[in-house]
Amino acid sequence: MKKVINIIGSAKFAFIVILLILFLSMVGSIFSESSVEKLKHNAFISLIFNPNTNEFRNFATNLGLIDIYTTPLFIILLALFALSLVICTIRLIPYAKKGFSLLKEDDLKSEISTNLTGSDLITFFNKEGWKIDATDETSVVRAEHHKPGRYGVILTHLGILLVLFGALVDYIYGFKGVISLFEKQTVSGIEDKNGEFIPFGFDITLDKFSIEYYKNTYTASAFRSDVTVSKDGKVLKQDYIDVNRPLNVNNINFYQADYGLAPNENMDIYLTYTAGTYKKDEVLKYGKYYQAGSYVIAVSKFTTMYNEDNMTKKEAIPAIELVVYNQFKQEVTRGFLLLKAVEPTYIDFIDMSFHFTDLKGVEYSSIAVKYNPGIAIIYLGGILMCFGVLFIYFLNYTSISFIAENGMLKYNVRAQRKLSLVNPADKFYKFIKENTDGYDNK
Amino acid sequence: MDMTINSLVIISSKMVVMSSMLYLLAMALYIFYIVFKNKKIGLAATIMGVTGFILHFISFIIRWVEFYKITKGGIFQSIPITNKYESLMFFALLLAAFYIVLEFKTKNKSLGAFAFAISGSLSLFINAISVPSNLNLLVPALKSNWLLAHVSLSFTAYVCFTIASIAAMLYLIKTVDSKKRYSYIVYTLVLGIVSAAVITIIINIILGQRANTTNMIIIFLFFAISFFIFFYQKGLNLKNVFKDIGYEEDKIESIIYKFIAVGFAIFTVGGMVFGAIWAQTAWGRFWQWDAKETWTFITWIVYGIYLHGRLSNKWSKEFAATLALIGFLVTLFTFLGVNLLFAGLHSYGSV
């Protein structure tokens, strides 16, 4: 058992596991649900796999390359990494607790002749915030600084372990999904990956979905969902979900993930038409017929069209296909109208113009749902990681043992990190340099 | 997504062009300084670099203010680092700033030619090849104070890693004297890959939507191999150029370590932890193995390995410098390659 622990806790083992994790991560970043469809059209891949079939996807799936991060192999590697980290961290604790030991006079290898006395140095160290262990001026004194630096590595490792543990708790007990809601629609749960229904324990209703656009564009500047949370018909809460402002109900979080346009029977299509001098605003329903002057009109299709205003940007604009019939329901003409086009579309041979001015009831709100019981652990891990790395690189635990007698200063400087960003001993060297005549010549 | 442009934004872009020219002029002067060791030339190089930086900084502030007026969000949500143009400009600005601080602290000008070559050519190329410099309207997901905390800190870390890699390159150029050394192969390979990456990015941007991934990979491989062969053949000549630059090898080695250590700490806090918190707030999951996240993780691990190896004192300095260069390749891919090659949650920066 001890041998196994030694192997798993060794730097070599950790290194090999990390390299394997790195390799699989690289592979995983290439093969994803979305990328595999693009990859199969790649010139090299299409030489082997028919790009018009799912051959490549099936091949990648069978090898476990898609979503590699949830495969048993990857999870086992993460577990081994965690185990290695646990052993390494436990081994570090005794040293961190103990720190640098007290030294005897014989251990003080550096010496310098100086007028400084022990009490001068103790005063200096006290002023600089060092911790002094012995105040007896006749024995070796130990001054220590940046003591929390000893715990930097332990905190960082502990942070990583907590993040991994929190992720495990989430993986086992958490759930996630996306719900798409039209206004006035209610849901009471989501389906998980296996199609099993997971109830929230309450109902959530989308009261109102609103989008604000940047002026004269269809670029959303903000969108939010006003919702009501209820249980057994009783309203528990009325609140809103905004991007970057999720709603938490009984530890289930609802995030404003996205929105979309879906044509439906209830949407309102605002159309202004003119026939000669006659002008009318009409609210149309999808697929229904309306009298417009001496013609009949109907919306037959709903789509989005791109307005390419330059090489790199595209803007999706809702568009309807309007069909114009004569009184015998024979088609006269048809064409697409862009929402809020600058000018109405004029059709000369029927002397009518049409302007698609507004659209309501077509947007649905995409709300991501996430229950993550491990999130508090993950946050704690994140905080520990932050403090840990700051402790490691901005604190350098240093111990200076010294004895000053008969015009001689004997000392020993030990620092946790030889190569470091900060070196508390520098001030000590500066102090003895400034207070020792002819220091530079020694 | 629409874009907005006004006269101040145009002035800001022109100022960047001017500052990039000053950077390149500074680079030329730093090279003259290294070759001729003339103090006046050295001073002129520093003045040129600092002036370029001040101009660049003012243009950044103008852009920030204009962006703030348009987005009408918080001041921290309007920092102009939300698209390819802005992020590369921010990177160039930080690199110039960090180098200037380093020069004033170490009183040594040896790395100036490298740093200003990168800052200057990056800003000039991005301007010259018509990457849209207009202000992008901010999508709701980016309207968060975490934008400043996560993105700017990540870029700061990238800059630290870049400076460390410049120092590592210098260290290996100075110390390696045989073509048979693994470190020689790595540093000439890195020179080849970086040169090829710059050319490929330019071609990619020129072609715009006509560029496809396969062609880009072929172009990149062609240039990478060609440049690698060239640098492998001629690399030892660089040793003569940098033989007398005033930096002791240990000093360069310490610069590599310190910049990686600072970069790693910033990357852990800003790139990993703050990014995870923002993702949790905006998307409901702290980590999703999105391509950018995965490569951030890979970068973090590579530098983590470097720091562990360096602290254990078991590695040779040559090996550590070589790993620092490999880390830079990974950083380059995380910063630019991921956005060019993969679609994902972090695709804002690919615009």
Interface residues (C-beta under 8 A of the other chain):
Chain A: A11 F15 I18 I21 L22 S25 M26 G28 S29 S32 S34 S35 K38 N42 A43 F44 Y69 T156 A167 K176 Y214 N216 T217 Y218 T219 A220 S221 A222 F223 V243 N244 R245 P246 N253 Y255 Q256 A257 D309 N310 M311 T312 K313 E315 A368 V369 K370 N372 I375 I378 Y379 G382 I383 M385 C386 V389 L390 I392 Y393 F394 R417 K418 L419 S420 L421
Chain B: M1 D2 M3 I70 T71 P132 L137 L138 V139 P140 A141 K143 S144 W146 G208 Q209 T213 T214 S254 Y257 K258 A261 V262 F264 A265 T268 V269 M272 V273 A276 I277 Q280 T281 A282 W283 G284 R285 F286 W287 W289 A291 T294 W295 F297 I298 I301 V302 I305 H308 R310 L311 S312 N313 V338 F342 A343 V351
